[in-house]
Amino acid sequence: MTKTIDVEIYGQRYSIRGQADDAYIRRLASFVDDHMKRLAEGMKTATPSKLAVLTAVNLAHQLFESEKKRAQGEADVERRMVNLMESIEEQMPTSLFR
């Protein structure tokens, strides 16, 4: 069921429509709001739209870095699995594999 949830991000009210849980939408909005406020602290002047774009770029960067780490983790698991399988095969008598 689609519903509308009102949130505030960087002093602006937004109505978000969707099926997600209210608490989850509010958590997302708070996350974005916090990022925008922290970014604004380091800038002398910035329009809300400029802050929004810079926040989006920063969050995209974090997403890409997380994806890269996840892919590296999967590659590490794959490499360890292959090494373990090779080690097991070396320890097992060859007659078991025929």
C-alpha positions as CSV (number, residue, x, y, z in Angstrom):
1,M,0.0,0.0,0.0
2,T,1.4,3.4,-1.0
3,K,1.4,6.0,1.7
4,T,2.8,9.5,2.1
5,I,5.4,10.4,4.8
6,D,6.4,13.9,5.6
7,V,10.0,14.5,6.4
8,E,12.3,17.5,6.9
9,I,15.7,17.6,5.2
10,Y,17.9,20.7,5.7
11,G,15.0,22.8,6.8
12,Q,12.8,21.8,3.8
13,R,9.7,19.7,4.2
14,Y,9.2,16.8,1.7
15,S,6.4,14.4,1.2
16,I,7.7,11.0,0.2
17,R,5.4,8.5,-1.3
18,G,6.2,4.8,-1.1
19,Q,5.5,1.5,0.5
20,A,8.5,1.5,3.0
21,D,8.0,1.6,6.7
22,D,7.6,5.1,8.2
23,A,10.6,4.7,10.6
24,Y,12.8,3.6,7.7
25,I,11.9,6.6,5.6
26,R,12.5,8.9,8.5
27,R,15.8,7.3,9.1
28,L,16.9,7.8,5.5
29,A,15.8,11.5,5.7
30,S,17.7,12.0,8.9
31,F,20.8,10.4,7.4
32,V,20.7,12.8,4.4
33,D,19.9,15.7,6.7
34,D,22.9,14.9,8.9
35,H,25.2,14.7,5.8
36,M,24.0,18.0,4.4
37,K,24.5,19.7,7.8
38,R,28.0,18.3,8.2
39,L,28.9,19.3,4.7
40,A,27.5,22.8,5.2
41,E,29.7,23.3,8.3
42,G,32.8,23.2,6.1
43,M,31.6,25.7,3.6
44,K,31.4,29.5,3.8
45,T,28.3,29.8,1.7
46,A,26.3,27.2,-0.1
47,T,22.8,27.0,-1.5
48,P,20.6,24.1,-0.5
49,S,20.6,22.8,-4.0
50,K,24.5,22.9,-4.2
51,L,24.6,21.1,-0.8
52,A,22.1,18.5,-2.0
53,V,24.3,17.7,-5.1
54,L,27.5,17.6,-3.1
55,T,25.8,15.3,-0.6
56,A,24.6,13.1,-3.4
57,V,28.1,12.9,-4.8
58,N,29.6,12.1,-1.3
59,L,27.0,9.4,-0.7
60,A,27.5,7.9,-4.2
61,H,31.2,7.8,-3.4
62,Q,30.5,5.9,-0.1
63,L,28.3,3.5,-2.0
64,F,30.9,2.8,-4.6
65,E,33.6,2.3,-1.9
66,S,31.3,-0.1,-0.1
67,E,30.6,-2.0,-3.3
68,K,34.3,-2.2,-4.0
69,K,35.1,-3.6,-0.5
70,R,32.2,-6.1,-0.9
71,A,33.6,-7.3,-4.2
72,Q,37.1,-7.6,-2.8
73,G,35.7,-9.5,0.1
74,E,33.9,-11.9,-2.2
75,A,37.1,-12.4,-4.2
76,D,39.0,-13.1,-1.0
77,V,36.5,-15.7,0.1
78,E,36.6,-17.3,-3.4
79,R,40.4,-17.4,-3.3
80,R,40.4,-18.9,0.2
81,M,37.9,-21.5,-0.8
82,V,40.0,-22.6,-3.8
83,N,43.1,-22.8,-1.6
84,L,41.3,-24.9,1.0
85,M,39.9,-27.2,-1.7
86,E,43.4,-27.6,-3.1
87,S,44.8,-28.3,0.4
88,I,42.1,-30.9,1.0
89,E,42.8,-32.6,-2.3
90,E,46.5,-32.7,-1.5
91,Q,45.9,-34.4,1.8
92,M,43.4,-37.0,0.6
93,P,44.6,-40.2,-1.0
94,T,44.3,-40.1,-4.7
95,S,42.3,-43.4,-4.8
96,L,39.3,-41.5,-3.3
97,F,39.1,-39.4,-6.4
98,R,38.9,-42.2,-8.9
